[in-house]
């Protein structure tokens, strides 16, 4: 059970933009896309979306490299499709 995290705690962790030292907060995540494809990002950050994220239950996730530069495009992820966060299984 120690390798699980509640979805509400995972969302709170994802919303932390900076550490206490002022450095950006990155995390690893696995989630399912609408078509069922599993996506794994080793280093990612939360970004904004052009949608009401609370009402639509979405989060914007973007992969970043070692320097913190964005890589690829922003994924619009349903909070119900998040599988793992920082190698912890997300449970309801």
PEPEUR-V686312 format. One line per field, one symbol per residue. phi: phi as a letter, one per 40 degrees, with the letter a starting at -180 (. if undefined). A space follows every 10 residues. Layout:
BEGIN
phi=???
END
This chain:
BEGIN
phi=.ccbacdccc cccccccbcc cgcccbabab accdcgccbb bcaaacbcbc bcccccfbbc bbcbcccgcc bgbcccbccc bccbbfgbcc bc
END
